Amino acid sequence: MPVMPPRSRRRKALGTGLAAALLTGALAAFPASAAPAPALVPAGAPALHTTAAPDIPIGNVRAHLTAFESIAAANGGNRAHGRPGYRASVDYVKKRLDDAGFRTTVQSFTTNGATGYNLVADWPGASNRVLMAGAHLDSVTRGAGINDNASGSAAVLETALAVSRANLKPDKTLRFAWWGAEELGLVGSRHYVNTLPRAELNRLSGYLNFDMVGSPNAGYFVYNDDPALEKVFTQWFADRGIATEPATEASGRSDHASFQRVGVPVGGLFTGASRTKTAAQAQKWGGQAGRPFDPCYHSVCDNTGNINTTALDRNSDALAHAVWTLSAG
């Protein structure tokens, strides 16, 4: 999740990045990566799913974090836009999705003089509607970006792989996305939205965003932009005796804002960034009052040791619950 500059500078930075993306962005697939739009499930196909979401194996999610950390270590210490570590991260995610039977597409764009990539993976459904879940895949240049945002990227990836393992037959098409250049001002997701035809935008029933879901001094924050999507998450946590709060720190600061701007309902989860945990929050969730939710936010120490495994596990399971629930109907 990017640091927000003062309002006037932020608008200028976002405008510059967006203009560059619009002028030079184009769809470009890696070799053999592109695929046609998903077809509807034919008549006589198996019935739509009626089962609850599976438990997402936290060991698998953590294995993805280790892989992202290794990618950063082998590529100058980061996975930032325009750096080899970012392209290697895209390749890592794409291979696992291709092997699991997803229809993957890589979309390219240009910003800050370098090529960036969005990765999108579709799992066809029976209707014309589409549910999206996504996370930004890039880090800042100062480190591997494991909580910000390999945590969200890994949780979304493992949920997608769980869809494949279950051979889920959803009503809505499930679309999973990993965004580039989020740290430069939501550039990748803005490019995707700005280049998606209106008819395709109208197919989107909702977009769910997962940015920093394993903060070491974690809180449990739920996006409150859309009441129906918010309730899916808050009820899941309430059923387990876990209190939540609105994700005000994330407001407008991650890729959901790109979709919200064009009228797509948005939701998502967040465990906190640089804000300080209050005494009341520490009493409610544990952890240390008076300390940031993520003391390594945008720092070199944002590595695999900078993860609250319990929070990551809960948020991964809540993500899967939302995908299973919202993909029906």
N, C-alpha and C positions, 0 to 999 in steps of 0.2 A: 504494500500500500504506500503510495507516494506521500512525502511530506508536502503539506499545502503551503505555498508561499502566500504573502499578503495578497488580498483580493485582486488588485490591479495587475500585479505581476503574474498571478495565477491565470487570469483570463488571457493575458498576452501569450503566456507559455502554451496554454492549451490551444489557443487559436493558431499559433505558429505550427505546433505539431500536427494539428488537424489539417491545416492547409497543405502541409507537405505530404500528408498521407493521401489527401484527395487528389493532389496533382500527380502523384507518382505511383500510388498504390495500384496493384493489379492482382488478379488471381493467378497464382503460379503453383502448380503441384510439383512435389518431388517426383522422381521417377516412379511410375506405377502407383502414385498415391491417389490420384483423382478418381472419383466415381460419380455415376449419375445420381440424380435426386432419388431418394428412396421410394420404392413402389409400395402401394398399399398391400396389406396382407390379403392374399387371394381368398375367394370363397372356399370353404371347406378346410381352412387352416385351423389349427388348434384353438380352443377357446381362450379368451383373454384371461390374464392372471387373476386369481382370487386370493393368493397367499400373501402373508405379511413379508416385509423385507427381511432378508437374512442378516445375521450378525456379520459385520464387516471385520475380517481378521486384522487386528491391530498389528500383528507381526508382519503382514503383507504391506500395510501402510508404512510402517517403519522401514521396511526393506527398500521401498521407493525413496524414502528420505536419504538413506545411506547411498543409494545409487546417485541421487542428485548431488550429494556432497562429494562423491568420488568424481563426478563429471566436473564440478567446479575445481577441485584440486588438480585435475589433469589439464585444465584450461585457464590458467592464470588466476585461479582463486575465486572466480565468480561465474554467474550465468546471466550476465546483463545483456540488454539489447545490443545487437551488432557485434557481440563477442562470440568466439567459438563455443563457449560453454552453453550459450543459449541454443544455438543450432543443435548441439549434441543432446540437450534436454528434449527438444522437439523430437529428434530421432528416437530417443529412448521411449517416450510416451507412444509415439506413432507405431513402433514395432509391436508393442504389446497390444494395442488396439487392433492392428491388422491381424495379428495372430489369433485374436479372440473373435474375429468375424465382423468387425465394424467397417462401415464405409467411411474412410477417412479422406479429408481434403486439407491441404495446406494452402493458406492464403497469404500472399506476400504484400508488403507495403514498405514504403521508405520514409524514414524520419531521422533527423539529425545526421544526414548523410550516410546512413547505413540501412541495409535491408532487414526488416523484421518479419516475423511469421506468426500467424494464428493457426492453430490446429483444431479442426472440427471433426467430430465423429458421430455418425448417425446410426441408430438402431431402429429400424422401421416399425411403425405401428399400424393399426387398422384404420385410423381416421386421418383426416387432413390436418389435424392439430399437432403442434410441436411443443414439447416441454424442454427447456434448456437448463443445464447446470454447468457452471464454469468457474475458472480460477485463473489468475495470471501466473504465467510460468517464469517470467523474468525476475532476476534479482537486481539489487543495486550493485554498483561496481565494487563496493567495499567488502563483499563477502559472498558466501555461498547461498544466502537467502533461504535458510531452511524453514524457519517459522514463516517468514515473509518472502516467498509464499510457496515453498515446496510443500508445506503442510496442506494447504488447500488443494494444490495440484495433485498430491498423492491421494488425498481423500476422494477427490472426484474420479481419479483414475481407477482406484480400487472399487469404487461403486460401479463404474462402467464395466469393469471385469466381472463383478458379481452379477450384473444383468446378463452377461454372456454365459456365465456358469449356470445360471438358473434357466437359461433359454427363455427369458421372459417374453411374454406375448402381450405387449402393452396396447392400450387403445391409442394413446398419443405416440407419435414418433418421439424417441428420446434423443436429444442432441447434447453431446458433451463438448466443451470447448476449453482450450488453453490459450490465453491471450498473451501477445507480445507487447513490449514497451509500455506496460501499465505504469511503471515507475517514472516514465517521462510525461505522464499526464493522460493515462487511459487511451493511448494512441491506437493500440491494436483493436480494442473492442469498439471504439468510435469508428474506425475504418470499416469494420465488419458491418455495423449498423448502417453506416452511410452508403454502403455499396449493396445492401440487401434490398431487392425490389420491394415495393410497398405490399404487393400480394404475399410475399414471403414473410414480411413483418407481421402481417395480419394473421398468419398461421400460428404465431407464437402465443401460447396461453400463459406463459410466464417464464421469467429468467431467475435462477437461483445462483447466488454468488457466495464463494467461499474463499476468504482472504484472511489469513492468519487465524487458524483454528486449533493451534497447539501452544499458545503463549505460556511460558513457564509459570507466571503468576496469574493464572487464567481467571477470567470472568466468563460468564455465559450470556452473550449478547445476541439478540435476534433482531433482524431488520424489521422495522414496523411500518414500512412504506405501503404495504398492501395487507389489509386485515385478514383476508382468507389465507394467504401464504404464511403470514405471521402465525396464525393459529395452529397450522400444521406443526410448526416447530415448538411453539410454547406449550402445546398440549403434550407433545412427546416428552419434553423435559419435566412438565408438571406430573405426568404419570410416574416418573421416577424420583419424585421428590426434590427436583432441582429447580431452584428459582432462576428466573431470567430477567434481563433488563433490556430496554431498547438500545440498539447499536448506534447511539448518537455520534460516537467518535468516528464511525465509518461513513457517516452521511456524506454523500457526494464524492467520496474519496477513493472509490474502487469501481470496478467495471460495471456494476449494476447501474451506475449513473448514466452510462451510455444508452442503456435500454430504457431506463425510466424517462429519459429526455424525449423519446419518440413514442411514449405511451404504453410500453410493455409493462405489465405488472411485475414487480421485483420482490425478492425475498432473499434471505441468506443468514449465515452465522458468522460470528466473530468472537475472538477471545481477548481482544484488547491489544493496544500498541503502546504508545509512549505516555498515555495518561496514567495518573497515579491511582492505585487501588485505595479506596477509603476504608475506614475502620468498619463501617457497616457492611461493605462488600466482603471484607476479609472474614467477618463473622458468618456471613451467608455462604461463602464459597471456599473458605480456607485461604491459605497463602499469606502474604505479608502486606499489611497496611502500610501506606507511605512509600511504597515502591511501585515502579511502573509495571504494568501488566507484562510487558516484554522489555526487560532491561537491556537487551541486545538489539533492539529495533534499529535496523539499518546500520549495523555494526559488524565488524569482522567476527565477533563471537556468536553470530547467528548461525550456529552449526547444529549438528544432531544432538548435542548436549543441551541445546536451548529449547527443548520440547517438553511439555507436560503430557505424558503419555495418556493419562486418564482423560484429560480434556480432548485430546486428539481422538481417542477411542469413542467417546460420547458423541462428538460432533460428526465423526464418520458414520456412526450408526444413525444419527438423526438425519444426516444427508440422505442415506439410503432409504430411510422411512419416507422422507418427502418425495423422493423419486418414485417409489413404488405407489404411494398414495395418490400423487398428483398425475401419474401417467394413466390412471383409470378414468373413464368417464369423458 
